[in-house]
Amino acid sequence: MKNSVFLAIASIALSGCIGSVPDAPKYWTVEFVPAAVDTAQRNASRPMVKLSSISVSAPYSGSSIAVMRKDGSVAFDAYNAFAAPPVALLSNAAYEAVEASGVFSSVIRSQSIASSPLALELSVVRLALDCRGDAARKATAVVRATVVESRAVKSSAVGHGEADAADGDYSKAFSEAFSRAVCEAAKRLSLE
């Protein structure tokens, strides 16, 4: 009898049922941050644009936050993740950032039935925590904006953004980095 009780307790202990509970992961969001960019008045002489699509390249498309390390590898943070897949989180922030850039007379959301002669495609090339520097932790975003007219590429530009993430507030840091990257890409577009 004593042996069977001992075996039962030992199997419970070895299975991980007794001991400290691991820390729960934290979930972060991405929003547009007007203070992170130079906002501009809308240019009424420019055409309107429809934000047609947003894509996020692998390996940054998953909910786990990608961490770029000094040795060139990418790790995924087990304790910090986006609250949803990035492509779902970024649509509203992208819309607001393109509007705030002032590059177009107006911006139409992708879900709208309204049409526009121009379509804007955003491709997030990187959305990661950069830990390659000595004691540095930065949220980084790289975004390619492509304007399409009549199924032909009219203009394409890349924007970069980064923000200090040393304080651990990843919502704030990724929001600032993404806002900067989208606005910079939009302002670099050539619409002439």
FIGU-222048 format. One record per residue: chain; y, z, x of N, C-alpha, C, O in turn; residue in three letters. Coordinates in nm, 2 decimals. Layout:
["A" [Y Z X] [Y Z X] [Y Z X] [Y Z X] "ALA"],
...
REM end
This chain:
["A" [-0.12 0.00 0.08] [0.00 0.00 0.00] [0.12 0.00 0.09] [0.22 -0.07 0.06] "MET"],
["A" [0.12 0.09 0.19] [0.24 0.09 0.28] [0.26 -0.04 0.35] [0.38 -0.08 0.37] "LYS"],
["A" [0.16 -0.11 0.39] [0.17 -0.24 0.45] [0.23 -0.34 0.36] [0.31 -0.42 0.41] "ASN"],
["A" [0.19 -0.34 0.24] [0.24 -0.45 0.14] [0.39 -0.42 0.12] [0.47 -0.51 0.10] "SER"],
["A" [0.43 -0.29 0.11] [0.58 -0.26 0.09] [0.65 -0.30 0.21] [0.76 -0.36 0.20] "VAL"],
["A" [0.60 -0.27 0.33] [0.67 -0.31 0.45] [0.68 -0.46 0.46] [0.78 -0.51 0.50] "PHE"],
["A" [0.57 -0.53 0.43] [0.58 -0.68 0.43] [0.68 -0.74 0.33] [0.75 -0.83 0.37] "LEU"],
["A" [0.69 -0.68 0.22] [0.79 -0.72 0.12] [0.93 -0.70 0.17] [1.01 -0.79 0.16] "ALA"],
["A" [0.96 -0.59 0.23] [1.09 -0.56 0.28] [1.12 -0.65 0.40] [1.23 -0.70 0.41] "ILE"],
["A" [1.02 -0.67 0.48] [1.04 -0.75 0.60] [1.07 -0.90 0.56] [1.16 -0.96 0.62] "ALA"],
["A" [1.00 -0.95 0.46] [1.02 -1.09 0.42] [1.16 -1.10 0.35] [1.22 -1.21 0.37] "SER"],
["A" [1.21 -1.00 0.28] [1.34 -1.01 0.22] [1.45 -1.01 0.33] [1.54 -1.09 0.33] "ILE"],
["A" [1.43 -0.92 0.43] [1.53 -0.91 0.54] [1.53 -1.04 0.62] [1.64 -1.09 0.66] "ALA"],
["A" [1.41 -1.10 0.64] [1.41 -1.22 0.72] [1.46 -1.34 0.65] [1.50 -1.44 0.71] "LEU"],
["A" [1.46 -1.34 0.52] [1.50 -1.45 0.44] [1.65 -1.45 0.42] [1.71 -1.55 0.37] "SER"],
["A" [1.72 -1.35 0.47] [1.87 -1.35 0.47] [1.93 -1.28 0.35] [2.05 -1.29 0.32] "GLY"],
["A" [1.84 -1.22 0.27] [1.89 -1.16 0.15] [1.97 -1.03 0.17] [2.04 -0.98 0.09] "CYS"],
["A" [1.94 -0.96 0.29] [2.01 -0.84 0.32] [2.10 -0.87 0.44] [2.06 -0.94 0.53] "ILE"],
["A" [2.22 -0.82 0.43] [2.32 -0.85 0.54] [2.45 -0.88 0.48] [2.47 -0.88 0.35] "GLY"],
["A" [2.54 -0.91 0.56] [2.68 -0.94 0.51] [2.68 -1.08 0.45] [2.61 -1.17 0.49] "SER"],
["A" [2.77 -1.09 0.35] [2.79 -1.22 0.28] [2.88 -1.31 0.37] [2.99 -1.26 0.41] "VAL"],
["A" [2.85 -1.43 0.39] [2.94 -1.52 0.47] [3.07 -1.54 0.39] [3.08 -1.54 0.27] "PRO"],
["A" [3.17 -1.57 0.47] [3.30 -1.60 0.41] [3.29 -1.72 0.33] [3.23 -1.82 0.36] "ASP"],
["A" [3.36 -1.72 0.21] [3.36 -1.83 0.12] [3.46 -1.94 0.18] [3.56 -1.90 0.24] "ALA"],
["A" [3.42 -2.06 0.16] [3.51 -2.17 0.22] [3.65 -2.17 0.14] [3.65 -2.12 0.02] "PRO"],
["A" [3.75 -2.21 0.20] [3.88 -2.23 0.14] [3.90 -2.38 0.11] [3.86 -2.46 0.18] "LYS"],
["A" [3.96 -2.40 -0.01] [3.98 -2.54 -0.05] [4.13 -2.57 -0.06] [4.21 -2.49 -0.11] "TYR"],
["A" [4.17 -2.68 0.00] [4.31 -2.72 0.02] [4.34 -2.85 -0.06] [4.26 -2.93 -0.09] "TRP"],
["A" [4.47 -2.86 -0.09] [4.52 -2.98 -0.16] [4.62 -3.06 -0.07] [4.65 -3.02 0.03] "THR"],
["A" [4.66 -3.18 -0.12] [4.76 -3.26 -0.06] [4.86 -3.30 -0.17] [4.82 -3.36 -0.27] "VAL"],
["A" [4.99 -3.27 -0.14] [5.09 -3.30 -0.23] [5.21 -3.37 -0.16] [5.22 -3.36 -0.03] "GLU"],
["A" [5.29 -3.44 -0.23] [5.41 -3.49 -0.16] [5.51 -3.38 -0.13] [5.54 -3.30 -0.21] "PHE"],
["A" [5.57 -3.39 -0.01] [5.67 -3.29 0.03] [5.80 -3.36 0.06] [5.81 -3.42 0.17] "VAL"],
["A" [5.90 -3.36 -0.03] [6.02 -3.43 -0.01] [6.09 -3.39 0.12] [6.16 -3.47 0.19] "PRO"],
["A" [6.09 -3.26 0.15] [6.16 -3.21 0.27] [6.10 -3.26 0.40] [6.16 -3.25 0.51] "ALA"],
["A" [5.98 -3.32 0.40] [5.92 -3.37 0.52] [5.96 -3.51 0.56] [5.93 -3.56 0.67] "ALA"],
["A" [6.03 -3.57 0.47] [6.07 -3.72 0.49] [6.22 -3.74 0.46] [6.28 -3.66 0.40] "VAL"],
["A" [6.27 -3.85 0.51] [6.41 -3.89 0.48] [6.40 -3.97 0.35] [6.36 -4.09 0.36] "ASP"],
["A" [6.43 -3.91 0.24] [6.42 -3.99 0.12] [6.55 -4.08 0.11] [6.65 -4.05 0.17] "THR"],
["A" [6.53 -4.18 0.03] [6.64 -4.28 0.02] [6.65 -4.32 -0.13] [6.56 -4.31 -0.21] "ALA"],
["A" [6.77 -4.37 -0.16] [6.79 -4.42 -0.30] [6.71 -4.55 -0.31] [6.69 -4.62 -0.22] "GLN"],
["A" [6.66 -4.57 -0.43] [6.59 -4.70 -0.46] [6.68 -4.82 -0.44] [6.80 -4.81 -0.47] "ARG"],
["A" [6.62 -4.92 -0.38] [6.69 -5.04 -0.35] [6.68 -5.13 -0.47] [6.57 -5.20 -0.49] "ASN"],
["A" [6.78 -5.14 -0.55] [6.77 -5.22 -0.68] [6.76 -5.37 -0.65] [6.71 -5.44 -0.74] "ALA"],
["A" [6.79 -5.41 -0.54] [6.78 -5.56 -0.51] [6.64 -5.59 -0.47] [6.60 -5.71 -0.46] "SER"],
["A" [6.55 -5.49 -0.44] [6.42 -5.52 -0.40] [6.33 -5.53 -0.53] [6.37 -5.48 -0.64] "ARG"],
["A" [6.21 -5.59 -0.52] [6.13 -5.60 -0.64] [6.05 -5.47 -0.66] [6.05 -5.38 -0.58] "PRO"],
["A" [6.00 -5.46 -0.78] [5.91 -5.35 -0.81] [5.77 -5.37 -0.75] [5.74 -5.49 -0.71] "MET"],
["A" [5.69 -5.27 -0.74] [5.56 -5.28 -0.68] [5.46 -5.20 -0.76] [5.50 -5.09 -0.82] "VAL"],
["A" [5.34 -5.24 -0.77] [5.24 -5.16 -0.83] [5.15 -5.11 -0.72] [5.09 -5.18 -0.64] "LYS"],
["A" [5.13 -4.98 -0.72] [5.04 -4.91 -0.63] [4.90 -4.94 -0.67] [4.85 -4.87 -0.76] "LEU"],
["A" [4.84 -5.04 -0.62] [4.71 -5.09 -0.67] [4.59 -5.02 -0.63] [4.50 -5.00 -0.71] "SER"],
["A" [4.59 -4.97 -0.50] [4.47 -4.90 -0.46] [4.50 -4.81 -0.34] [4.59 -4.83 -0.26] "SER"],
["A" [4.41 -4.71 -0.33] [4.42 -4.62 -0.21] [4.27 -4.60 -0.17] [4.18 -4.57 -0.25] "ILE"],
["A" [4.25 -4.62 -0.04] [4.12 -4.60 0.02] [4.13 -4.51 0.14] [4.24 -4.50 0.20] "SER"],
["A" [4.02 -4.44 0.17] [4.02 -4.35 0.28] [3.90 -4.39 0.37] [3.78 -4.39 0.32] "VAL"],
["A" [3.92 -4.42 0.50] [3.82 -4.46 0.59] [3.72 -4.35 0.63] [3.77 -4.23 0.64] "SER"],
["A" [3.60 -4.38 0.65] [3.50 -4.28 0.70] [3.54 -4.26 0.85] [3.59 -4.35 0.91] "ALA"],
["A" [3.52 -4.14 0.90] [3.45 -4.02 0.84] [3.55 -3.93 0.77] [3.51 -3.81 0.74] "PRO"],
["A" [3.67 -3.97 0.74] [3.77 -3.89 0.68] [3.76 -3.88 0.53] [3.85 -3.82 0.46] "TYR"],
["A" [3.67 -3.96 0.47] [3.67 -3.97 0.32] [3.60 -3.86 0.25] [3.60 -3.85 0.13] "SER"],
["A" [3.53 -3.77 0.32] [3.46 -3.66 0.26] [3.55 -3.54 0.24] [3.66 -3.53 0.29] "GLY"],
["A" [3.50 -3.45 0.16] [3.58 -3.33 0.13] [3.59 -3.23 0.25] [3.69 -3.16 0.26] "SER"],
["A" [3.50 -3.23 0.34] [3.51 -3.14 0.45] [3.62 -3.19 0.54] [3.63 -3.31 0.57] "SER"],
["A" [3.70 -3.10 0.60] [3.81 -3.14 0.69] [3.75 -3.18 0.82] [3.68 -3.11 0.89] "ILE"],
["A" [3.78 -3.30 0.86] [3.74 -3.36 0.99] [3.83 -3.29 1.10] [3.95 -3.28 1.09] "ALA"],
["A" [3.76 -3.25 1.21] [3.83 -3.19 1.32] [3.81 -3.28 1.45] [3.69 -3.29 1.49] "VAL"],
["A" [3.91 -3.33 1.50] [3.90 -3.41 1.63] [3.91 -3.31 1.74] [4.00 -3.24 1.76] "MET"],
["A" [3.80 -3.32 1.83] [3.79 -3.23 1.94] [3.82 -3.29 2.07] [3.82 -3.42 2.09] "ARG"],
["A" [3.85 -3.21 2.18] [3.88 -3.26 2.31] [3.78 -3.36 2.37] [3.82 -3.45 2.44] "LYS"],
["A" [3.66 -3.34 2.34] [3.55 -3.42 2.41] [3.54 -3.56 2.34] [3.45 -3.63 2.37] "ASP"],
["A" [3.62 -3.58 2.24] [3.62 -3.71 2.17] [3.53 -3.71 2.04] [3.53 -3.81 1.97] "GLY"],
["A" [3.46 -3.60 2.02] [3.37 -3.59 1.90] [3.45 -3.55 1.78] [3.57 -3.50 1.79] "SER"],
["A" [3.39 -3.56 1.66] [3.45 -3.52 1.54] [3.35 -3.41 1.48] [3.23 -3.44 1.47] "VAL"],
["A" [3.41 -3.30 1.44] [3.33 -3.20 1.37] [3.38 -3.18 1.23] [3.49 -3.23 1.20] "ALA"],
["A" [3.31 -3.11 1.15] [3.35 -3.09 1.01] [3.35 -2.94 0.99] [3.25 -2.87 1.00] "PHE"],
["A" [3.47 -2.89 0.94] [3.49 -2.75 0.93] [3.41 -2.70 0.81] [3.43 -2.74 0.69] "ASP"],
["A" [3.32 -2.60 0.83] [3.24 -2.55 0.72] [3.32 -2.45 0.63] [3.28 -2.42 0.52] "ALA"],
["A" [3.43 -2.40 0.68] [3.51 -2.30 0.61] [3.64 -2.35 0.54] [3.70 -2.28 0.47] "TYR"],
["A" [3.67 -2.48 0.57] [3.79 -2.54 0.51] [3.76 -2.68 0.47] [3.71 -2.76 0.54] "ASN"],
["A" [3.79 -2.70 0.34] [3.76 -2.83 0.28] [3.87 -2.87 0.19] [3.95 -2.79 0.14] "ALA"],
["A" [3.88 -3.00 0.16] [3.98 -3.05 0.06] [3.92 -3.01 -0.08] [3.80 -3.00 -0.10] "PHE"],
["A" [4.00 -2.98 -0.18] [3.96 -2.94 -0.31] [3.89 -3.05 -0.39] [3.82 -3.02 -0.49] "ALA"],
["A" [3.90 -3.17 -0.34] [3.83 -3.29 -0.40] [3.82 -3.39 -0.29] [3.89 -3.38 -0.19] "ALA"],
["A" [3.75 -3.50 -0.31] [3.75 -3.61 -0.21] [3.89 -3.65 -0.19] [3.97 -3.67 -0.28] "PRO"],
["A" [3.93 -3.68 -0.06] [4.07 -3.72 -0.03] [4.13 -3.83 -0.12] [4.24 -3.83 -0.16] "PRO"],
["A" [4.05 -3.93 -0.15] [4.10 -4.04 -0.23] [4.15 -3.99 -0.36] [4.25 -4.05 -0.42] "VAL"],
["A" [4.09 -3.89 -0.42] [4.13 -3.84 -0.55] [4.26 -3.75 -0.53] [4.34 -3.75 -0.62] "ALA"],
["A" [4.26 -3.68 -0.42] [4.38 -3.59 -0.40] [4.51 -3.67 -0.36] [4.62 -3.62 -0.40] "LEU"],
["A" [4.49 -3.78 -0.30] [4.61 -3.85 -0.24] [4.69 -3.94 -0.34] [4.80 -3.98 -0.30] "LEU"],
["A" [4.63 -3.98 -0.45] [4.70 -4.08 -0.53] [4.84 -4.04 -0.58] [4.93 -4.12 -0.57] "SER"],
["A" [4.85 -3.92 -0.63] [4.98 -3.87 -0.68] [5.08 -3.86 -0.56] [5.20 -3.90 -0.57] "ASN"],
["A" [5.04 -3.80 -0.45] [5.12 -3.78 -0.33] [5.17 -3.92 -0.28] [5.28 -3.93 -0.24] "ALA"],
["A" [5.08 -4.01 -0.28] [5.11 -4.15 -0.23] [5.22 -4.21 -0.32] [5.31 -4.27 -0.27] "ALA"],
["A" [5.20 -4.20 -0.45] [5.29 -4.26 -0.55] [5.43 -4.20 -0.53] [5.53 -4.27 -0.52] "TYR"],
["A" [5.44 -4.07 -0.52] [5.57 -4.00 -0.50] [5.63 -4.04 -0.36] [5.75 -4.05 -0.35] "GLU"],
["A" [5.55 -4.05 -0.26] [5.60 -4.09 -0.13] [5.66 -4.23 -0.12] [5.76 -4.25 -0.07] "ALA"],
["A" [5.59 -4.32 -0.19] [5.64 -4.46 -0.19] [5.77 -4.46 -0.27] [5.86 -4.53 -0.23] "VAL"],
["A" [5.77 -4.39 -0.38] [5.90 -4.38 -0.46] [6.01 -4.33 -0.38] [6.12 -4.38 -0.38] "GLU"],
["A" [5.99 -4.22 -0.31] [6.09 -4.15 -0.23] [6.14 -4.23 -0.11] [6.25 -4.21 -0.06] "ALA"],
["A" [6.05 -4.33 -0.07] [6.09 -4.41 0.05] [6.21 -4.50 0.01] [6.29 -4.54 0.10] "SER"],
["A" [6.23 -4.53 -0.11] [6.35 -4.62 -0.16] [6.33 -4.76 -0.13] [6.42 -4.84 -0.14] "GLY"],
["A" [6.21 -4.80 -0.08] [6.19 -4.94 -0.04] [6.18 -5.04 -0.16] [6.22 -5.15 -0.14] "VAL"],
["A" [6.14 -4.99 -0.27] [6.12 -5.08 -0.39] [6.21 -5.03 -0.50] [6.26 -4.91 -0.50] "PHE"],
["A" [6.24 -5.12 -0.59] [6.33 -5.09 -0.71] [6.26 -4.99 -0.80] [6.32 -4.90 -0.85] "SER"],
["A" [6.13 -5.00 -0.81] [6.05 -4.90 -0.89] [5.90 -4.92 -0.84] [5.86 -5.02 -0.79] "SER"],
["A" [5.83 -4.81 -0.87] [5.69 -4.81 -0.84] [5.61 -4.78 -0.96] [5.64 -4.69 -1.04] "VAL"],
["A" [5.50 -4.87 -0.98] [5.42 -4.85 -1.10] [5.29 -4.79 -1.06] [5.23 -4.83 -0.95] "ILE"],
["A" [5.24 -4.69 -1.13] [5.11 -4.63 -1.10] [4.99 -4.73 -1.12] [5.01 -4.82 -1.20] "ARG"],
["A" [4.89 -4.71 -1.05] [4.77 -4.80 -1.06] [4.71 -4.80 -1.20] [4.65 -4.90 -1.24] "SER"],
["A" [4.72 -4.69 -1.27] [4.65 -4.68 -1.40] [4.73 -4.75 -1.51] [4.68 -4.76 -1.62] "GLN"],
["A" [4.86 -4.78 -1.48] [4.94 -4.84 -1.58] [4.90 -4.99 -1.62] [4.84 -5.06 -1.53] "SER"],
["A" [4.92 -5.02 -1.74] [4.89 -5.16 -1.78] [5.00 -5.26 -1.75] [4.99 -5.38 -1.76] "ILE"],
["A" [5.11 -5.20 -1.70] [5.23 -5.28 -1.66] [5.19 -5.36 -1.54] [5.11 -5.32 -1.45] "ALA"],
["A" [5.25 -5.48 -1.52] [5.22 -5.56 -1.41] [5.34 -5.58 -1.32] [5.46 -5.55 -1.36] "SER"],
["A" [5.32 -5.63 -1.20] [5.43 -5.65 -1.10] [5.39 -5.76 -1.02] [5.28 -5.79 -0.99] "SER"],
["A" [5.49 -5.84 -0.97] [5.46 -5.95 -0.88] [5.40 -5.91 -0.74] [5.33 -5.98 -0.68] "PRO"],
["A" [5.43 -5.78 -0.71] [5.38 -5.73 -0.58] [5.28 -5.61 -0.61] [5.30 -5.53 -0.70] "LEU"],
["A" [5.18 -5.61 -0.52] [5.09 -5.50 -0.53] [5.09 -5.43 -0.39] [5.10 -5.50 -0.29] "ALA"],
["A" [5.07 -5.30 -0.39] [5.07 -5.22 -0.27] [4.93 -5.16 -0.25] [4.89 -5.08 -0.34] "LEU"],
["A" [4.87 -5.19 -0.14] [4.74 -5.12 -0.11] [4.76 -5.03 0.01] [4.82 -5.06 0.11] "GLU"],
["A" [4.71 -4.90 -0.01] [4.72 -4.80 0.10] [4.58 -4.77 0.15] [4.49 -4.75 0.07] "LEU"],
["A" [4.57 -4.78 0.28] [4.44 -4.74 0.34] [4.47 -4.63 0.44] [4.55 -4.64 0.54] "SER"],
["A" [4.41 -4.52 0.41] [4.42 -4.40 0.50] [4.32 -4.42 0.62] [4.20 -4.41 0.60] "VAL"],
["A" [4.37 -4.44 0.73] [4.29 -4.47 0.85] [4.24 -4.34 0.91] [4.13 -4.33 0.97] "VAL"],
["A" [4.33 -4.24 0.91] [4.29 -4.11 0.96] [4.35 -4.00 0.88] [4.47 -4.01 0.84] "ARG"],
["A" [4.27 -3.89 0.85] [4.32 -3.77 0.78] [4.24 -3.66 0.85] [4.13 -3.63 0.80] "LEU"],
["A" [4.29 -3.60 0.95] [4.21 -3.50 1.03] [4.29 -3.40 1.09] [4.42 -3.41 1.10] "ALA"],
["A" [4.23 -3.29 1.13] [4.29 -3.18 1.21] [4.27 -3.22 1.35] [4.15 -3.23 1.40] "LEU"],
["A" [4.38 -3.23 1.43] [4.37 -3.27 1.57] [4.38 -3.15 1.65] [4.48 -3.08 1.66] "ASP"],
["A" [4.26 -3.12 1.72] [4.25 -3.00 1.81] [4.23 -3.04 1.95] [4.17 -2.97 2.03] "CYS"],
["A" [4.27 -3.16 1.99] [4.25 -3.21 2.12] [4.34 -3.15 2.23] [4.31 -3.15 2.34] "ARG"],
["A" [4.46 -3.11 2.19] [4.55 -3.05 2.28] [4.52 -2.90 2.31] [4.45 -2.84 2.24] "GLY"],
["A" [4.57 -2.85 2.42] [4.55 -2.71 2.46] [4.62 -2.62 2.35] [4.74 -2.63 2.33] "ASP"],
["A" [4.53 -2.54 2.29] [4.58 -2.45 2.19] [4.66 -2.51 2.08] [4.75 -2.45 2.02] "ALA"],
["A" [4.64 -2.64 2.05] [4.71 -2.71 1.95] [4.62 -2.73 1.83] [4.51 -2.76 1.84] "ALA"],
["A" [4.68 -2.72 1.71] [4.61 -2.75 1.58] [4.72 -2.83 1.50] [4.81 -2.76 1.45] "ARG"],
["A" [4.70 -2.96 1.48] [4.79 -3.04 1.40] [4.71 -3.12 1.29] [4.61 -3.17 1.31] "LYS"],
["A" [4.77 -3.12 1.17] [4.72 -3.21 1.07] [4.78 -3.35 1.10] [4.90 -3.36 1.12] "ALA"],
["A" [4.70 -3.45 1.10] [4.74 -3.58 1.13] [4.70 -3.68 1.02] [4.60 -3.66 0.95] "THR"],
["A" [4.79 -3.78 0.99] [4.75 -3.88 0.90] [4.80 -4.02 0.95] [4.91 -4.02 1.01] "ALA"],
["A" [4.72 -4.12 0.94] [4.76 -4.25 0.97] [4.73 -4.34 0.85] [4.62 -4.34 0.80] "VAL"],
["A" [4.84 -4.41 0.80] [4.82 -4.49 0.68] [4.87 -4.63 0.70] [4.97 -4.65 0.76] "VAL"],
["A" [4.79 -4.73 0.65] [4.83 -4.87 0.66] [4.87 -4.91 0.52] [4.79 -4.89 0.42] "ARG"],
["A" [4.99 -4.96 0.50] [5.04 -5.01 0.38] [5.04 -5.16 0.38] [5.09 -5.22 0.48] "ALA"],
["A" [4.99 -5.23 0.28] [4.98 -5.37 0.27] [5.03 -5.42 0.14] [4.99 -5.38 0.03] "THR"],
["A" [5.14 -5.51 0.14] [5.19 -5.56 0.02] [5.13 -5.70 0.00] [5.12 -5.78 0.09] "VAL"],
["A" [5.08 -5.72 -0.12] [5.01 -5.84 -0.16] [5.09 -5.91 -0.27] [5.13 -5.85 -0.37] "VAL"],
["A" [5.11 -6.04 -0.26] [5.18 -6.12 -0.36] [5.09 -6.24 -0.38] [5.06 -6.32 -0.29] "GLU"],
["A" [5.06 -6.27 -0.51] [4.97 -6.38 -0.55] [4.85 -6.39 -0.46] [4.81 -6.50 -0.41] "SER"],
["A" [4.78 -6.28 -0.44] [4.66 -6.26 -0.36] [4.67 -6.30 -0.21] [4.57 -6.32 -0.15] "ARG"],
["A" [4.79 -6.30 -0.16] [4.81 -6.33 -0.02] [4.89 -6.21 0.04] [4.98 -6.15 -0.03] "ALA"],
["A" [4.86 -6.17 0.16] [4.93 -6.06 0.23] [5.07 -6.10 0.26] [5.09 -6.20 0.33] "VAL"],
["A" [5.16 -6.03 0.21] [5.31 -6.06 0.24] [5.35 -5.98 0.36] [5.43 -6.03 0.44] "LYS"],
["A" [5.31 -5.85 0.37] [5.35 -5.77 0.48] [5.25 -5.65 0.49] [5.19 -5.61 0.40] "SER"],
["A" [5.24 -5.60 0.62] [5.15 -5.49 0.64] [5.22 -5.40 0.75] [5.27 -5.46 0.85] "SER"],
["A" [5.21 -5.27 0.74] [5.27 -5.18 0.84] [5.19 -5.05 0.84] [5.12 -5.02 0.75] "ALA"],
["A" [5.20 -4.99 0.96] [5.12 -4.86 0.97] [5.22 -4.75 0.99] [5.33 -4.76 1.06] "VAL"],
["A" [5.20 -4.63 0.93] [5.28 -4.51 0.95] [5.19 -4.40 1.00] [5.08 -4.38 0.96] "GLY"],
["A" [5.26 -4.31 1.08] [5.19 -4.20 1.14] [5.26 -4.07 1.09] [5.38 -4.07 1.08] "HIS"],
["A" [5.19 -3.97 1.07] [5.25 -3.84 1.04] [5.17 -3.73 1.10] [5.04 -3.73 1.10] "GLY"],
["A" [5.23 -3.62 1.14] [5.16 -3.50 1.18] [5.25 -3.38 1.15] [5.37 -3.39 1.13] "GLU"],
["A" [5.18 -3.27 1.14] [5.25 -3.14 1.11] [5.17 -3.03 1.18] [5.04 -3.03 1.18] "ALA"],
["A" [5.24 -2.93 1.22] [5.17 -2.81 1.28] [5.09 -2.74 1.18] [5.13 -2.71 1.07] "ASP"],
["A" [4.97 -2.71 1.22] [4.87 -2.64 1.13] [4.83 -2.50 1.19] [4.73 -2.45 1.14] "ALA"],
["A" [4.90 -2.46 1.29] [4.86 -2.34 1.36] [4.85 -2.21 1.27] [4.78 -2.12 1.30] "ALA"],
["A" [4.94 -2.21 1.16] [4.94 -2.09 1.08] [4.82 -2.09 0.98] [4.80 -2.00 0.90] "ASP"],
["A" [4.74 -2.20 0.97] [4.62 -2.21 0.89] [4.65 -2.25 0.75] [4.56 -2.25 0.66] "GLY"],
["A" [4.77 -2.29 0.71] [4.81 -2.34 0.58] [4.78 -2.49 0.58] [4.88 -2.57 0.60] "ASP"],
["A" [4.66 -2.53 0.55] [4.62 -2.67 0.56] [4.68 -2.75 0.45] [4.71 -2.87 0.46] "TYR"],
["A" [4.70 -2.69 0.33] [4.77 -2.77 0.22] [4.91 -2.81 0.27] [4.95 -2.93 0.25] "SER"],
["A" [4.98 -2.72 0.32] [5.12 -2.75 0.37] [5.12 -2.86 0.48] [5.19 -2.95 0.48] "LYS"],
["A" [5.03 -2.83 0.58] [5.03 -2.92 0.70] [4.98 -3.06 0.66] [5.05 -3.16 0.70] "ALA"],
["A" [4.88 -3.08 0.58] [4.83 -3.21 0.54] [4.92 -3.28 0.45] [4.94 -3.40 0.45] "PHE"],
["A" [4.99 -3.20 0.36] [5.09 -3.26 0.27] [5.21 -3.32 0.35] [5.25 -3.43 0.32] "SER"],
["A" [5.25 -3.25 0.45] [5.37 -3.30 0.53] [5.32 -3.42 0.61] [5.40 -3.52 0.61] "GLU"],
["A" [5.21 -3.41 0.67] [5.16 -3.53 0.76] [5.14 -3.65 0.67] [5.18 -3.76 0.71] "ALA"],
["A" [5.08 -3.64 0.56] [5.05 -3.75 0.47] [5.18 -3.81 0.41] [5.20 -3.93 0.41] "PHE"],
["A" [5.27 -3.72 0.37] [5.40 -3.77 0.32] [5.48 -3.85 0.42] [5.53 -3.96 0.39] "SER"],
["A" [5.48 -3.80 0.55] [5.55 -3.87 0.65] [5.48 -4.01 0.68] [5.55 -4.11 0.70] "ARG"],
["A" [5.35 -4.01 0.69] [5.28 -4.13 0.72] [5.30 -4.24 0.61] [5.33 -4.36 0.65] "ALA"],
["A" [5.30 -4.21 0.48] [5.32 -4.30 0.38] [5.46 -4.35 0.38] [5.49 -4.48 0.37] "VAL"],
["A" [5.56 -4.26 0.39] [5.70 -4.31 0.39] [5.73 -4.40 0.51] [5.80 -4.50 0.50] "CYS"],
["A" [5.68 -4.36 0.62] [5.70 -4.44 0.74] [5.64 -4.58 0.73] [5.70 -4.68 0.76] "GLU"],
["A" [5.52 -4.59 0.68] [5.45 -4.72 0.66] [5.53 -4.80 0.56] [5.55 -4.92 0.58] "ALA"],
["A" [5.58 -4.74 0.45] [5.66 -4.82 0.35] [5.78 -4.87 0.40] [5.82 -4.98 0.38] "ALA"],
["A" [5.85 -4.79 0.48] [5.98 -4.83 0.54] [5.97 -4.94 0.65] [6.06 -5.01 0.68] "LYS"],
["A" [5.85 -4.95 0.70] [5.83 -5.06 0.80] [5.79 -5.19 0.74] [5.78 -5.29 0.82] "ARG"],
["A" [5.76 -5.19 0.61] [5.72 -5.32 0.55] [5.84 -5.42 0.55] [5.95 -5.38 0.54] "LEU"],
["A" [5.80 -5.55 0.57] [5.90 -5.65 0.57] [5.89 -5.73 0.44] [5.79 -5.79 0.42] "SER"],
["A" [5.99 -5.72 0.35] [5.98 -5.78 0.22] [6.06 -5.91 0.21] [6.08 -5.96 0.10] "LEU"],
["A" [6.12 -5.95 0.31] [6.21 -6.07 0.31] [6.13 -6.20 0.30] [6.19 -6.30 0.29] "GLU"],
REM end
